[in-house]
Amino acid sequence: MSIDQERVDELNLLLQFNLNSLQEGIKVHTTAEPSVISAAQRLHDKGLLTLADGGYLTDLGMEAAEMADKLLRILSGS
């Protein structure tokens, strides 16, 4: 199994969230790259984001973002 570009885009978006604060969300503007807009919509559809254009992480989204962060740290050697 390999990671397709849509999953990479979703992971990159999840990694933009500040995991130290549940009160910090993100806004994906209409001028963002289409791949980022689509990733936000897919994450919202999967129940990981509160809004289709970002918003806040749901509980599931927080768990996924923490896992993505941990994996990136492992792979980066830090």
mmCIF file of the N, C-alpha and C atoms, coordinates in Angstrom:
data_MODEL
# 
_entry.id   MODEL 
# 
loop_
_atom_site.group_PDB 
_atom_site.id 
_atom_site.type_symbol 
_atom_site.label_atom_id 
_atom_site.label_alt_id 
_atom_site.label_comp_id 
_atom_site.label_asym_id 
_atom_site.label_entity_id 
_atom_site.label_seq_id 
_atom_site.pdbx_PDB_ins_code 
_atom_site.Cartn_x 
_atom_site.Cartn_y 
_atom_site.Cartn_z 
_atom_site.occupancy 
_atom_site.B_iso_or_equiv 
_atom_site.pdbx_formal_charge 
_atom_site.auth_seq_id 
_atom_site.auth_comp_id 
_atom_site.auth_asym_id 
_atom_site.auth_atom_id 
_atom_site.pdbx_PDB_model_num 
ATOM 1   N N  . MET A 1 1  ? 0.852   -1.180 0.000  1.00 0.00 ? 1  MET A N  1 
ATOM 2   C CA . MET A 1 1  ? 0.000   0.000  0.000  1.00 0.00 ? 1  MET A CA 1 
ATOM 3   C C  . MET A 1 1  ? 0.896   1.241  0.000  1.00 0.00 ? 1  MET A C  1 
ATOM 4   N N  . SER A 1 2  ? 0.580   2.171  -0.857 1.00 0.00 ? 2  SER A N  1 
ATOM 5   C CA . SER A 1 2  ? 1.322   3.433  -0.889 1.00 0.00 ? 2  SER A CA 1 
ATOM 6   C C  . SER A 1 2  ? 0.364   4.578  -0.561 1.00 0.00 ? 2  SER A C  1 
ATOM 7   N N  . ILE A 1 3  ? 0.936   5.723  -0.297 1.00 0.00 ? 3  ILE A N  1 
ATOM 8   C CA . ILE A 1 3  ? 0.133   6.891  0.066  1.00 0.00 ? 3  ILE A CA 1 
ATOM 9   C C  . ILE A 1 3  ? -0.122  7.715  -1.188 1.00 0.00 ? 3  ILE A C  1 
ATOM 10  N N  . ASP A 1 4  ? -1.404  7.881  -1.536 1.00 0.00 ? 4  ASP A N  1 
ATOM 11  C CA . ASP A 1 4  ? -1.719  8.683  -2.722 1.00 0.00 ? 4  ASP A CA 1 
ATOM 12  C C  . ASP A 1 4  ? -1.691  10.178 -2.370 1.00 0.00 ? 4  ASP A C  1 
ATOM 13  N N  . GLN A 1 5  ? -1.723  11.007 -3.376 1.00 0.00 ? 5  GLN A N  1 
ATOM 14  C CA . GLN A 1 5  ? -1.580  12.448 -3.182 1.00 0.00 ? 5  GLN A CA 1 
ATOM 15  C C  . GLN A 1 5  ? -2.698  13.043 -2.336 1.00 0.00 ? 5  GLN A C  1 
ATOM 16  N N  . GLU A 1 6  ? -3.891  12.515 -2.430 1.00 0.00 ? 6  GLU A N  1 
ATOM 17  C CA . GLU A 1 6  ? -4.992  13.032 -1.615 1.00 0.00 ? 6  GLU A CA 1 
ATOM 18  C C  . GLU A 1 6  ? -4.716  12.823 -0.128 1.00 0.00 ? 6  GLU A C  1 
ATOM 19  N N  . ARG A 1 7  ? -4.179  11.650 0.231  1.00 0.00 ? 7  ARG A N  1 
ATOM 20  C CA . ARG A 1 7  ? -3.846  11.402 1.644  1.00 0.00 ? 7  ARG A CA 1 
ATOM 21  C C  . ARG A 1 7  ? -2.697  12.297 2.094  1.00 0.00 ? 7  ARG A C  1 
ATOM 22  N N  . VAL A 1 8  ? -1.720  12.516 1.208  1.00 0.00 ? 8  VAL A N  1 
ATOM 23  C CA . VAL A 1 8  ? -0.611  13.426 1.536  1.00 0.00 ? 8  VAL A CA 1 
ATOM 24  C C  . VAL A 1 8  ? -1.161  14.821 1.808  1.00 0.00 ? 8  VAL A C  1 
ATOM 25  N N  . ASP A 1 9  ? -2.077  15.277 0.971  1.00 0.00 ? 9  ASP A N  1 
ATOM 26  C CA . ASP A 1 9  ? -2.683  16.601 1.163  1.00 0.00 ? 9  ASP A CA 1 
ATOM 27  C C  . ASP A 1 9  ? -3.447  16.669 2.485  1.00 0.00 ? 9  ASP A C  1 
ATOM 28  N N  . GLU A 1 10 ? -4.155  15.609 2.821  1.00 0.00 ? 10 GLU A N  1 
ATOM 29  C CA . GLU A 1 10 ? -4.891  15.579 4.095  1.00 0.00 ? 10 GLU A CA 1 
ATOM 30  C C  . GLU A 1 10 ? -3.937  15.593 5.279  1.00 0.00 ? 10 GLU A C  1 
ATOM 31  N N  . LEU A 1 11 ? -2.877  14.790 5.199  1.00 0.00 ? 11 LEU A N  1 
ATOM 32  C CA . LEU A 1 11 ? -1.882  14.775 6.280  1.00 0.00 ? 11 LEU A CA 1 
ATOM 33  C C  . LEU A 1 11 ? -1.231  16.138 6.440  1.00 0.00 ? 11 LEU A C  1 
ATOM 34  N N  . ASN A 1 12 ? -0.868  16.757 5.329  1.00 0.00 ? 12 ASN A N  1 
ATOM 35  C CA . ASN A 1 12 ? -0.254  18.086 5.394  1.00 0.00 ? 12 ASN A CA 1 
ATOM 36  C C  . ASN A 1 12 ? -1.186  19.099 6.052  1.00 0.00 ? 12 ASN A C  1 
ATOM 37  N N  . LEU A 1 13 ? -2.465  19.009 5.768  1.00 0.00 ? 13 LEU A N  1 
ATOM 38  C CA . LEU A 1 13 ? -3.423  19.923 6.382  1.00 0.00 ? 13 LEU A CA 1 
ATOM 39  C C  . LEU A 1 13 ? -3.550  19.649 7.879  1.00 0.00 ? 13 LEU A C  1 
ATOM 40  N N  . LEU A 1 14 ? -3.635  18.390 8.264  1.00 0.00 ? 14 LEU A N  1 
ATOM 41  C CA . LEU A 1 14 ? -3.705  18.045 9.683  1.00 0.00 ? 14 LEU A CA 1 
ATOM 42  C C  . LEU A 1 14 ? -2.482  18.557 10.447 1.00 0.00 ? 14 LEU A C  1 
ATOM 43  N N  . LEU A 1 15 ? -1.337  18.530 9.796  1.00 0.00 ? 15 LEU A N  1 
ATOM 44  C CA . LEU A 1 15 ? -0.101  18.964 10.446 1.00 0.00 ? 15 LEU A CA 1 
ATOM 45  C C  . LEU A 1 15 ? -0.023  20.480 10.619 1.00 0.00 ? 15 LEU A C  1 
ATOM 46  N N  . GLN A 1 16 ? -0.964  21.214 10.038 1.00 0.00 ? 16 GLN A N  1 
ATOM 47  C CA . GLN A 1 16 ? -0.991  22.671 10.188 1.00 0.00 ? 16 GLN A CA 1 
ATOM 48  C C  . GLN A 1 16 ? -1.618  23.111 11.512 1.00 0.00 ? 16 GLN A C  1 
ATOM 49  N N  . PHE A 1 17 ? -2.334  22.215 12.159 1.00 0.00 ? 17 PHE A N  1 
ATOM 50  C CA . PHE A 1 17 ? -3.020  22.564 13.405 1.00 0.00 ? 17 PHE A CA 1 
ATOM 51  C C  . PHE A 1 17 ? -2.050  22.599 14.576 1.00 0.00 ? 17 PHE A C  1 
ATOM 52  N N  . ASN A 1 18 ? -2.284  23.529 15.488 1.00 0.00 ? 18 ASN A N  1 
ATOM 53  C CA . ASN A 1 18 ? -1.521  23.613 16.725 1.00 0.00 ? 18 ASN A CA 1 
ATOM 54  C C  . ASN A 1 18 ? -2.095  22.577 17.690 1.00 0.00 ? 18 ASN A C  1 
ATOM 55  N N  . LEU A 1 19 ? -1.326  21.552 17.964 1.00 0.00 ? 19 LEU A N  1 
ATOM 56  C CA . LEU A 1 19 ? -1.811  20.469 18.814 1.00 0.00 ? 19 LEU A CA 1 
ATOM 57  C C  . LEU A 1 19 ? -1.782  20.829 20.295 1.00 0.00 ? 19 LEU A C  1 
ATOM 58  N N  . ASN A 1 20 ? -1.210  21.971 20.615 1.00 0.00 ? 20 ASN A N  1 
ATOM 59  C CA . ASN A 1 20 ? -1.143  22.404 22.013 1.00 0.00 ? 20 ASN A CA 1 
ATOM 60  C C  . ASN A 1 20 ? -2.370  23.194 22.438 1.00 0.00 ? 20 ASN A C  1 
ATOM 61  N N  . SER A 1 21 ? -3.263  23.489 21.498 1.00 0.00 ? 21 SER A N  1 
ATOM 62  C CA . SER A 1 21 ? -4.432  24.291 21.822 1.00 0.00 ? 21 SER A CA 1 
ATOM 63  C C  . SER A 1 21 ? -5.652  23.839 21.020 1.00 0.00 ? 21 SER A C  1 
ATOM 64  N N  . LEU A 1 22 ? -6.685  23.431 21.728 1.00 0.00 ? 22 LEU A N  1 
ATOM 65  C CA . LEU A 1 22 ? -7.937  23.086 21.058 1.00 0.00 ? 22 LEU A CA 1 
ATOM 66  C C  . LEU A 1 22 ? -8.695  24.332 20.616 1.00 0.00 ? 22 LEU A C  1 
ATOM 67  N N  . GLN A 1 23 ? -8.268  25.493 21.093 1.00 0.00 ? 23 GLN A N  1 
ATOM 68  C CA . GLN A 1 23 ? -8.940  26.757 20.785 1.00 0.00 ? 23 GLN A CA 1 
ATOM 69  C C  . GLN A 1 23 ? -8.424  27.406 19.501 1.00 0.00 ? 23 GLN A C  1 
ATOM 70  N N  . GLU A 1 24 ? -7.410  26.790 18.871 1.00 0.00 ? 24 GLU A N  1 
ATOM 71  C CA . GLU A 1 24 ? -6.852  27.332 17.634 1.00 0.00 ? 24 GLU A CA 1 
ATOM 72  C C  . GLU A 1 24 ? -7.305  26.488 16.461 1.00 0.00 ? 24 GLU A C  1 
ATOM 73  N N  . GLY A 1 25 ? -7.974  27.111 15.534 1.00 0.00 ? 25 GLY A N  1 
ATOM 74  C CA . GLY A 1 25 ? -8.388  26.426 14.323 1.00 0.00 ? 25 GLY A CA 1 
ATOM 75  C C  . GLY A 1 25 ? -7.646  26.996 13.129 1.00 0.00 ? 25 GLY A C  1 
ATOM 76  N N  . ILE A 1 26 ? -8.042  26.585 11.959 1.00 0.00 ? 26 ILE A N  1 
ATOM 77  C CA . ILE A 1 26 ? -7.479  27.146 10.733 1.00 0.00 ? 26 ILE A CA 1 
ATOM 78  C C  . ILE A 1 26 ? -8.618  27.493 9.779  1.00 0.00 ? 26 ILE A C  1 
ATOM 79  N N  . LYS A 1 27 ? -8.322  28.365 8.856  1.00 0.00 ? 27 LYS A N  1 
ATOM 80  C CA . LYS A 1 27 ? -9.271  28.766 7.824  1.00 0.00 ? 27 LYS A CA 1 
ATOM 81  C C  . LYS A 1 27 ? -8.624  28.501 6.478  1.00 0.00 ? 27 LYS A C  1 
ATOM 82  N N  . VAL A 1 28 ? -9.257  27.700 5.656  1.00 0.00 ? 28 VAL A N  1 
ATOM 83  C CA . VAL A 1 28 ? -8.785  27.465 4.296  1.00 0.00 ? 28 VAL A CA 1 
ATOM 84  C C  . VAL A 1 28 ? -9.550  28.437 3.400  1.00 0.00 ? 28 VAL A C  1 
ATOM 85  N N  . HIS A 1 29 ? -8.848  29.419 2.890  1.00 0.00 ? 29 HIS A N  1 
ATOM 86  C CA . HIS A 1 29 ? -9.475  30.465 2.081  1.00 0.00 ? 29 HIS A CA 1 
ATOM 87  C C  . HIS A 1 29 ? -9.792  29.959 0.672  1.00 0.00 ? 29 HIS A C  1 
ATOM 88  N N  . THR A 1 30 ? -10.712 30.610 0.039  1.00 0.00 ? 30 THR A N  1 
ATOM 89  C CA . THR A 1 30 ? -11.109 30.232 -1.324 1.00 0.00 ? 30 THR A CA 1 
ATOM 90  C C  . THR A 1 30 ? -9.981  30.434 -2.324 1.00 0.00 ? 30 THR A C  1 
ATOM 91  N N  . THR A 1 31 ? -8.968  31.195 -1.938 1.00 0.00 ? 31 THR A N  1 
ATOM 92  C CA . THR A 1 31 ? -7.818  31.426 -2.816 1.00 0.00 ? 31 THR A CA 1 
ATOM 93  C C  . THR A 1 31 ? -6.713  30.392 -2.612 1.00 0.00 ? 31 THR A C  1 
ATOM 94  N N  . ALA A 1 32 ? -6.929  29.451 -1.690 1.00 0.00 ? 32 ALA A N  1 
ATOM 95  C CA . ALA A 1 32 ? -5.936  28.400 -1.446 1.00 0.00 ? 32 ALA A CA 1 
ATOM 96  C C  . ALA A 1 32 ? -5.860  27.462 -2.645 1.00 0.00 ? 32 ALA A C  1 
ATOM 97  N N  . GLU A 1 33 ? -4.806  26.682 -2.689 1.00 0.00 ? 33 GLU A N  1 
ATOM 98  C CA . GLU A 1 33 ? -4.663  25.682 -3.753 1.00 0.00 ? 33 GLU A CA 1 
ATOM 99  C C  . GLU A 1 33 ? -5.886  24.761 -3.746 1.00 0.00 ? 33 GLU A C  1 
ATOM 100 N N  . PRO A 1 34 ? -6.371  24.397 -4.910 1.00 0.00 ? 34 PRO A N  1 
ATOM 101 C CA . PRO A 1 34 ? -7.522  23.497 -4.975 1.00 0.00 ? 34 PRO A CA 1 
ATOM 102 C C  . PRO A 1 34 ? -7.313  22.195 -4.193 1.00 0.00 ? 34 PRO A C  1 
ATOM 103 N N  . SER A 1 35 ? -6.087  21.697 -4.168 1.00 0.00 ? 35 SER A N  1 
ATOM 104 C CA . SER A 1 35 ? -5.816  20.454 -3.434 1.00 0.00 ? 35 SER A CA 1 
ATOM 105 C C  . SER A 1 35 ? -6.013  20.638 -1.933 1.00 0.00 ? 35 SER A C  1 
ATOM 106 N N  . VAL A 1 36 ? -5.716  21.829 -1.416 1.00 0.00 ? 36 VAL A N  1 
ATOM 107 C CA . VAL A 1 36 ? -5.892  22.116 0.016  1.00 0.00 ? 36 VAL A CA 1 
ATOM 108 C C  . VAL A 1 36 ? -7.385  22.253 0.328  1.00 0.00 ? 36 VAL A C  1 
ATOM 109 N N  . ILE A 1 37 ? -8.100  22.939 -0.541 1.00 0.00 ? 37 ILE A N  1 
ATOM 110 C CA . ILE A 1 37 ? -9.552  23.094 -0.363 1.00 0.00 ? 37 ILE A CA 1 
ATOM 111 C C  . ILE A 1 37 ? -10.225 21.721 -0.367 1.00 0.00 ? 37 ILE A C  1 
ATOM 112 N N  . SER A 1 38 ? -9.829  20.881 -1.306 1.00 0.00 ? 38 SER A N  1 
ATOM 113 C CA . SER A 1 38 ? -10.400 19.539 -1.390 1.00 0.00 ? 38 SER A CA 1 
ATOM 114 C C  . SER A 1 38 ? -10.044 18.696 -0.174 1.00 0.00 ? 38 SER A C  1 
ATOM 115 N N  . ALA A 1 39 ? -8.813  18.825 0.308  1.00 0.00 ? 39 ALA A N  1 
ATOM 116 C CA . ALA A 1 39 ? -8.389  18.069 1.490  1.00 0.00 ? 39 ALA A CA 1 
ATOM 117 C C  . ALA A 1 39 ? -9.222  18.475 2.703  1.00 0.00 ? 39 ALA A C  1 
ATOM 118 N N  . ALA A 1 40 ? -9.473  19.758 2.865  1.00 0.00 ? 40 ALA A N  1 
ATOM 119 C CA . ALA A 1 40 ? -10.280 20.233 3.989  1.00 0.00 ? 40 ALA A CA 1 
ATOM 120 C C  . ALA A 1 40 ? -11.701 19.664 3.897  1.00 0.00 ? 40 ALA A C  1 
ATOM 121 N N  . GLN A 1 41 ? -12.266 19.661 2.711  1.00 0.00 ? 41 GLN A N  1 
ATOM 122 C CA . GLN A 1 41 ? -13.605 19.118 2.525  1.00 0.00 ? 41 GLN A CA 1 
ATOM 123 C C  . GLN A 1 41 ? -13.644 17.630 2.870  1.00 0.00 ? 41 GLN A C  1 
ATOM 124 N N  . ARG A 1 42 ? -12.649 16.879 2.396  1.00 0.00 ? 42 ARG A N  1 
ATOM 125 C CA . ARG A 1 42 ? -12.615 15.441 2.681  1.00 0.00 ? 42 ARG A CA 1 
ATOM 126 C C  . ARG A 1 42 ? -12.455 15.176 4.180  1.00 0.00 ? 42 ARG A C  1 
ATOM 127 N N  . LEU A 1 43 ? -11.587 15.938 4.843  1.00 0.00 ? 43 LEU A N  1 
ATOM 128 C CA . LEU A 1 43 ? -11.400 15.758 6.280  1.00 0.00 ? 43 LEU A CA 1 
ATOM 129 C C  . LEU A 1 43 ? -12.685 16.091 7.043  1.00 0.00 ? 43 LEU A C  1 
ATOM 130 N N  . HIS A 1 44 ? -13.390 17.104 6.585  1.00 0.00 ? 44 HIS A N  1 
ATOM 131 C CA . HIS A 1 44 ? -14.679 17.443 7.197  1.00 0.00 ? 44 HIS A CA 1 
ATOM 132 C C  . HIS A 1 44 ? -15.680 16.302 6.973  1.00 0.00 ? 44 HIS A C  1 
ATOM 133 N N  . ASP A 1 45 ? -15.729 15.786 5.752  1.00 0.00 ? 45 ASP A N  1 
ATOM 134 C CA . ASP A 1 45 ? -16.649 14.692 5.431  1.00 0.00 ? 45 ASP A CA 1 
ATOM 135 C C  . ASP A 1 45 ? -16.363 13.447 6.279  1.00 0.00 ? 45 ASP A C  1 
ATOM 136 N N  . LYS A 1 46 ? -15.111 13.260 6.641  1.00 0.00 ? 46 LYS A N  1 
ATOM 137 C CA . LYS A 1 46 ? -14.699 12.101 7.456  1.00 0.00 ? 46 LYS A CA 1 
ATOM 138 C C  . LYS A 1 46 ? -14.866 12.352 8.947  1.00 0.00 ? 46 LYS A C  1 
ATOM 139 N N  . GLY A 1 47 ? -15.293 13.569 9.308  1.00 0.00 ? 47 GLY A N  1 
ATOM 140 C CA . GLY A 1 47 ? -15.524 13.879 10.708 1.00 0.00 ? 47 GLY A CA 1 
ATOM 141 C C  . GLY A 1 47 ? -14.293 14.320 11.476 1.00 0.00 ? 47 GLY A C  1 
ATOM 142 N N  . LEU A 1 48 ? -13.245 14.751 10.777 1.00 0.00 ? 48 LEU A N  1 
ATOM 143 C CA . LEU A 1 48 ? -12.020 15.176 11.447 1.00 0.00 ? 48 LEU A CA 1 
ATOM 144 C C  . LEU A 1 48 ? -11.966 16.682 11.668 1.00 0.00 ? 48 LEU A C  1 
ATOM 145 N N  . LEU A 1 49 ? -12.701 17.453 10.862 1.00 0.00 ? 49 LEU A N  1 
ATOM 146 C CA . LEU A 1 49 ? -12.760 18.910 10.998 1.00 0.00 ? 49 LEU A CA 1 
ATOM 147 C C  . LEU A 1 49 ? -14.196 19.341 11.234 1.00 0.00 ? 49 LEU A C  1 
ATOM 148 N N  . THR A 1 50 ? -14.356 20.440 11.970 1.00 0.00 ? 50 THR A N  1 
ATOM 149 C CA . THR A 1 50 ? -15.704 20.928 12.263 1.00 0.00 ? 50 THR A CA 1 
ATOM 150 C C  . THR A 1 50 ? -16.350 21.623 11.081 1.00 0.00 ? 50 THR A C  1 
ATOM 151 N N  . LEU A 1 51 ? -15.561 22.182 10.183 1.00 0.00 ? 51 LEU A N  1 
ATOM 152 C CA . LEU A 1 51 ? -16.094 22.910 9.032  1.00 0.00 ? 51 LEU A CA 1 
ATOM 153 C C  . LEU A 1 51 ? -15.417 22.451 7.746  1.00 0.00 ? 51 LEU A C  1 
ATOM 154 N N  . ALA A 1 52 ? -16.107 22.610 6.639  1.00 0.00 ? 52 ALA A N  1 
ATOM 155 C CA . ALA A 1 52 ? -15.556 22.204 5.349  1.00 0.00 ? 52 ALA A CA 1 
ATOM 156 C C  . ALA A 1 52 ? -14.375 23.061 4.920  1.00 0.00 ? 52 ALA A C  1 
ATOM 157 N N  . ASP A 1 53 ? -14.249 24.248 5.495  1.00 0.00 ? 53 ASP A N  1 
ATOM 158 C CA . ASP A 1 53 ? -13.115 25.112 5.154  1.00 0.00 ? 53 ASP A CA 1 
ATOM 159 C C  . ASP A 1 53 ? -12.130 25.223 6.327  1.00 0.00 ? 53 ASP A C  1 
ATOM 160 N N  . GLY A 1 54 ? -12.082 24.170 7.126  1.00 0.00 ? 54 GLY A N  1 
ATOM 161 C CA . GLY A 1 54 ? -11.133 24.132 8.239  1.00 0.00 ? 54 GLY A CA 1 
ATOM 162 C C  . GLY A 1 54 ? -11.831 24.086 9.573  1.00 0.00 ? 54 GLY A C  1 
ATOM 163 N N  . GLY A 1 55 ? -11.832 25.211 10.257 1.00 0.00 ? 55 GLY A N  1 
ATOM 164 C CA . GLY A 1 55 ? -12.444 25.242 11.575 1.00 0.00 ? 55 GLY A CA 1 
ATOM 165 C C  . GLY A 1 55 ? -11.514 24.634 12.604 1.00 0.00 ? 55 GLY A C  1 
ATOM 166 N N  . TYR A 1 56 ? -12.073 23.751 13.416 1.00 0.00 ? 56 TYR A N  1 
ATOM 167 C CA . TYR A 1 56 ? -11.327 23.118 14.498 1.00 0.00 ? 56 TYR A CA 1 
ATOM 168 C C  . TYR A 1 56 ? -11.269 21.616 14.274 1.00 0.00 ? 56 TYR A C  1 
ATOM 169 N N  . LEU A 1 57 ? -10.313 20.979 14.927 1.00 0.00 ? 57 LEU A N  1 
ATOM 170 C CA . LEU A 1 57 ? -10.245 19.529 14.909 1.00 0.00 ? 57 LEU A CA 1 
ATOM 171 C C  . LEU A 1 57 ? -11.330 18.965 15.808 1.00 0.00 ? 57 LEU A C  1 
ATOM 172 N N  . THR A 1 58 ? -11.985 17.915 15.362 1.00 0.00 ? 58 THR A N  1 
ATOM 173 C CA . THR A 1 58 ? -12.894 17.170 16.222 1.00 0.00 ? 58 THR A CA 1 
ATOM 174 C C  . THR A 1 58 ? -12.022 16.276 17.107 1.00 0.00 ? 58 THR A C  1 
ATOM 175 N N  . ASP A 1 59 ? -12.636 15.531 18.000 1.00 0.00 ? 59 ASP A N  1 
ATOM 176 C CA . ASP A 1 59 ? -11.855 14.594 18.819 1.00 0.00 ? 59 ASP A CA 1 
ATOM 177 C C  . ASP A 1 59 ? -11.105 13.599 17.932 1.00 0.00 ? 59 ASP A C  1 
ATOM 178 N N  . LEU A 1 60 ? -11.793 13.078 16.921 1.00 0.00 ? 60 LEU A N  1 
ATOM 179 C CA . LEU A 1 60 ? -11.150 12.156 15.991 1.00 0.00 ? 60 LEU A CA 1 
ATOM 180 C C  . LEU A 1 60 ? -10.044 12.864 15.210 1.00 0.00 ? 60 LEU A C  1 
ATOM 181 N N  . GLY A 1 61 ? -10.298 14.110 14.820 1.00 0.00 ? 61 GLY A N  1 
ATOM 182 C CA . GLY A 1 61 ? -9.297  14.888 14.106 1.00 0.00 ? 61 GLY A CA 1 
ATOM 183 C C  . GLY A 1 61 ? -8.061  15.140 14.949 1.00 0.00 ? 61 GLY A C  1 
ATOM 184 N N  . MET A 1 62 ? -8.259  15.412 16.238 1.00 0.00 ? 62 MET A N  1 
ATOM 185 C CA . MET A 1 62 ? -7.128  15.630 17.140 1.00 0.00 ? 62 MET A CA 1 
ATOM 186 C C  . MET A 1 62 ? -6.290  14.358 17.246 1.00 0.00 ? 62 MET A C  1 
ATOM 187 N N  . GLU A 1 63 ? -6.969  13.232 17.363 1.00 0.00 ? 63 GLU A N  1 
ATOM 188 C CA . GLU A 1 63 ? -6.261  11.951 17.439 1.00 0.00 ? 63 GLU A CA 1 
ATOM 189 C C  . GLU A 1 63 ? -5.457  11.702 16.160 1.00 0.00 ? 63 GLU A C  1 
ATOM 190 N N  . ALA A 1 64 ? -6.066  11.959 15.013 1.00 0.00 ? 64 ALA A N  1 
ATOM 191 C CA . ALA A 1 64 ? -5.385  11.760 13.734 1.00 0.00 ? 64 ALA A CA 1 
ATOM 192 C C  . ALA A 1 64 ? -4.204  12.718 13.583 1.00 0.00 ? 64 ALA A C  1 
ATOM 193 N N  . ALA A 1 65 ? -4.382  13.972 13.968 1.00 0.00 ? 65 ALA A N  1 
ATOM 194 C CA . ALA A 1 65 ? -3.302  14.956 13.861 1.00 0.00 ? 65 ALA A CA 1 
ATOM 195 C C  . ALA A 1 65 ? -2.143  14.596 14.785 1.00 0.00 ? 65 ALA A C  1 
ATOM 196 N N  . GLU A 1 66 ? -2.450  14.102 15.982 1.00 0.00 ? 66 GLU A N  1 
ATOM 197 C CA . GLU A 1 66 ? -1.394  13.674 16.905 1.00 0.00 ? 66 GLU A CA 1 
ATOM 198 C C  . GLU A 1 66 ? -0.612  12.495 16.331 1.00 0.00 ? 66 GLU A C  1 
ATOM 199 N N  . MET A 1 67 ? -1.332  11.550 15.711 1.00 0.00 ? 67 MET A N  1 
ATOM 200 C CA . MET A 1 67 ? -0.660  10.404 15.088 1.00 0.00 ? 67 MET A CA 1 
ATOM 201 C C  . MET A 1 67 ? 0.203   10.846 13.914 1.00 0.00 ? 67 MET A C  1 
ATOM 202 N N  . ALA A 1 68 ? -0.310  11.758 13.110 1.00 0.00 ? 68 ALA A N  1 
ATOM 203 C CA . ALA A 1 68 ? 0.449   12.268 11.964 1.00 0.00 ? 68 ALA A CA 1 
ATOM 204 C C  . ALA A 1 68 ? 1.713   12.974 12.447 1.00 0.00 ? 68 ALA A C  1 
ATOM 205 N N  . ASP A 1 69 ? 1.580   13.768 13.501 1.00 0.00 ? 69 ASP A N  1 
ATOM 206 C CA . ASP A 1 69 ? 2.722   14.473 14.064 1.00 0.00 ? 69 ASP A CA 1 
ATOM 207 C C  . ASP A 1 69 ? 3.763   13.488 14.596 1.00 0.00 ? 69 ASP A C  1 
ATOM 208 N N  . LYS A 1 70 ? 3.303   12.484 15.297 1.00 0.00 ? 70 LYS A N  1 
ATOM 209 C CA . LYS A 1 70 ? 4.206   11.479 15.854 1.00 0.00 ? 70 LYS A CA 1 
ATOM 210 C C  . LYS A 1 70 ? 4.936   10.736 14.733 1.00 0.00 ? 70 LYS A C  1 
ATOM 211 N N  . LEU A 1 71 ? 4.209   10.333 13.692 1.00 0.00 ? 71 LEU A N  1 
ATOM 212 C CA . LEU A 1 71 ? 4.820   9.634  12.574 1.00 0.00 ? 71 LEU A CA 1 
ATOM 213 C C  . LEU A 1 71 ? 5.858   10.502 11.884 1.00 0.00 ? 71 LEU A C  1 
ATOM 214 N N  . LEU A 1 72 ? 5.539   11.767 11.669 1.00 0.00 ? 72 LEU A N  1 
ATOM 215 C CA . LEU A 1 72 ? 6.483   12.672 11.035 1.00 0.00 ? 72 LEU A CA 1 
ATOM 216 C C  . LEU A 1 72 ? 7.749   12.818 11.874 1.00 0.00 ? 72 LEU A C  1 
ATOM 217 N N  . ARG A 1 73 ? 7.598   12.906 13.197 1.00 0.00 ? 73 ARG A N  1 
ATOM 218 C CA . ARG A 1 73 ? 8.769   13.009 14.076 1.00 0.00 ? 73 ARG A CA 1 
ATOM 219 C C  . ARG A 1 73 ? 9.630   11.759 14.002 1.00 0.00 ? 73 ARG A C  1 
ATOM 220 N N  . ILE A 1 74 ? 8.986   10.596 13.972 1.00 0.00 ? 74 ILE A N  1 
ATOM 221 C CA . ILE A 1 74 ? 9.730   9.340  13.867 1.00 0.00 ? 74 ILE A CA 1 
ATOM 222 C C  . ILE A 1 74 ? 10.502  9.281  12.555 1.00 0.00 ? 74 ILE A C  1 
ATOM 223 N N  . LEU A 1 75 ? 9.831   9.584  11.459 1.00 0.00 ? 75 LEU A N  1 
ATOM 224 C CA . LEU A 1 75 ? 10.464  9.519  10.148 1.00 0.00 ? 75 LEU A CA 1 
ATOM 225 C C  . LEU A 1 75 ? 11.548  10.582 9.955  1.00 0.00 ? 75 LEU A C  1 
ATOM 226 N N  . SER A 1 76 ? 11.385  11.704 10.669 1.00 0.00 ? 76 SER A N  1 
ATOM 227 C CA . SER A 1 76 ? 12.372  12.790 10.567 1.00 0.00 ? 76 SER A CA 1 
ATOM 228 C C  . SER A 1 76 ? 13.555  12.569 11.501 1.00 0.00 ? 76 SER A C  1 
ATOM 229 N N  . GLY A 1 77 ? 13.423  11.600 12.399 1.00 0.00 ? 77 GLY A N  1 
ATOM 230 C CA . GLY A 1 77 ? 14.501  11.335 13.335 1.00 0.00 ? 77 GLY A CA 1 
ATOM 231 C C  . GLY A 1 77 ? 14.609  12.351 14.456 1.00 0.00 ? 77 GLY A C  1 
ATOM 232 N N  . SER A 1 78 ? 13.486  13.054 14.745 1.00 0.00 ? 78 SER A N  1 
ATOM 233 C CA . SER A 1 78 ? 13.551  14.050 15.823 1.00 0.00 ? 78 SER A CA 1 
ATOM 234 C C  . SER A 1 78 ? 12.535  13.771 16.893 1.00 0.00 ? 78 SER A C  1 
# 
